[in-house]
Amino acid sequence: MGKAPTEFLLQMGTSMAAKSSSTRPATPSAADKAAVAAVPRRIIEAWAAYDADAFAKVFVEDGVMMLPGVLRKGRADIRAFMKDGFAGPYRGTQVTGSPVDVKFLGSDSAVLVTEGGVLAPGEETVAAERAVRATWVVVKRDGEWSLAVYQNGPK
């Protein structure tokens, strides 16, 4: 059977603490800072065009998208979800978001926190029931910053 969850988590925490104490992330370059900040803009632009392909391409091939009640794994699954969304409940909407925090974990990974949400047709401000805080885990692969994991929840 495997290790008990508590034992597993304790071992993971100890292992991660040992690794993180021995290496400090380098100061990110201005180009990396700009590229990481551009990841949410790429999602906003894809949404504005209702382009499920462009939306999914922001994610790494094995990316994960978590929304309340939704878990999509892999670019193809994310693309299919957004294609259906743009044809259905997201039709006519826009999405917006602003960075709250950015933490570089190393030279090829960072975590962003944003606040925003879905704008219904004609809205300029996100309604409270559609306001979210989101966590974006971004990674640099082959010189490009992409989204590995996205999760949002109510603000």
N, C-alpha and C positions, 0 to 999 in steps of 0.2 A: 504494500500500500504506500504511500509516500509519507513524508514528514507531516507532523501535525501543523496546522496553519500558523500557530503561534511560534513554534520552533523555526519554521521556514522563514517567517518575517524577521525574527530576531537574527537569524543567520544572515539574511539579506542585508539587514541594517548594519550589522557589524562589517560585512564585506564591503558595502558601499562606503561606510565611514572610513575604512582603511584606505580605499582607493582615493576618495575625495581629499583626504588630508595630505596625501603625498603629491597631488598634482593640483595646481591652481590654473584656472583658465587664463590664457593670454588675453591681453587687452585687444578687443576686436577692432579691426580696421574700420575706417569710415565707410569703405565700400561694403563690408559685411553688415554693418549697422543699417545702411540704406537698403540693402537687399533683404534683410530680415523684416524691416518695416514695410517693405513692398509686398510681402506675402499676403497680408489681409487686403491690400488694395487689389491684388490679382483676383481674389475671391469676389470682392465687391464689383469689379469690372465684369467678371464672368457672369455674375448674377444679373447685372444691369442688361447684359446682352441675352439673358436666358439661354446661355451656352453651357450645357451640361458637360460637353467634352472639355472645354476650357476650364471649367470648375474642377473637374476630376484631375486634370493635368497638373493642378497646383499641388496635389498630393503625390507622395512617393507611391510606387506600384502597390506596396502592401500597406498603404495608409489606413487609418482608422478615423471614422467620424462618429461622434456620439452627440446626440441631441436628446432632450427629454423623451423617453420611450423609444428611442431609435438607436441602433448600433449597426453601422455599415463598415465592412472590412474589405479592403482592396479597392483599387481604382475603378474596376468595372462595376462593382456594387454601388459605389458612391455615384458614379455616372448614371446608372439606372435610376437610383433614388431621386437624383436631381432632375433628370429628364421627366420623370413622372410628376415631380413637384412643380416644375416650370409649366407643365401642361395642366396642372390641377390647382392645388391650394396656394402655390406661390405665383400663379399667373398675375401679372400686373403689379407685383410688389417689387420693392427694392430692399437692399440690406445696407446697413451702415455700421460703423464701428470706429472707435478711437482707442489708441494704445493707452494703457494705464501703467504698465510696467514691462520691462524687457530684462531678462537675465541670460547672459551667455554662460553656458555650462562648459564650454570648451571652444576650440577653434571651428568645430563643425556642428555645434548644436546650441539651441537657445530656446527659451520659453518666453512667450509673450502672453500678456493678459490684456484683454480689450473689454470695452463696454460698448454696447450698441443694441442692434436688434433689427427686426423686420419692419419696414415701412409699408403700410397699406397704401393702395392707390390714392394719390392726392395728399398724403401726409408728409409733413416736413420734420416732425418730431416723433420719435418712437413712443407709442402708447405704453403705459406701465405694464400691461399684460403681455407685451411682446419684447420688453427690455431684457437683455441678457448680459451676463459676464461670461467671457469665453477664455479658455486656455488653449494656446497654440504651441505645440512642440514642433519646432522646425529643425531640419537637418540640412547640412551641405553635402551634396553628393554630386560627383563629377563637376564641381565648380558652381553648382546651382543650388540655391536655397529652396527647399520644398517643405510641404507640410506632412509631417509623419502622423501626428495625432491632433485632432480637434475635438474639444468638448465644450458645450455651453450649458448653462442653466439659468433659471430666473434670476434677475438682478436683485 
